[in-house]
Amino acid sequence: MDPAMKQLLLHLDETNALGKKFIIQDLDETHLFLASDIIDSLQNRIDDFVDKINFPVAGN
């Protein structure tokens, strides 16, 4: 994962945005060990976030 995504995951974990802590261990600058039971919720949250920051490009 890239550093920006890792920072997003760290923020979500620190703020209990998914209702509980889900990072088990911070392995290195690009890897985290996550609780498996949160993966679906986490994927949905990331998809929603990406949808909000992506803007459609108008065609010419």
Secondary structure in CASP SS format (residue, H / E / C, confidence):
PFRMAT SS
TARGET T0000
AUTHOR 0000-0000-0000
METHOD secondary structure of the structure
MODEL  1
M C 1.00
D C 1.00
P H 1.00
A H 1.00
M H 1.00
K H 1.00
Q H 1.00
L H 1.00
L H 1.00
L H 1.00
H H 1.00
L H 1.00
D H 1.00
E H 1.00
T C 1.00
N C 1.00
A C 1.00
L C 1.00
G C 1.00
K C 1.00
K C 1.00
F C 1.00
I E 1.00
I E 1.00
Q E 1.00
D E 1.00
L E 1.00
D E 1.00
E C 1.00
T C 1.00
H E 1.00
L E 1.00
F E 1.00
L E 1.00
A C 1.00
S H 1.00
D H 1.00
I H 1.00
I H 1.00
D H 1.00
S H 1.00
L H 1.00
Q H 1.00
N H 1.00
R H 1.00
I H 1.00
D H 1.00
D H 1.00
F H 1.00
V H 1.00
D H 1.00
K H 1.00
I H 1.00
N C 1.00
F C 1.00
P C 1.00
V C 1.00
A C 1.00
G C 1.00
N C 1.00
END
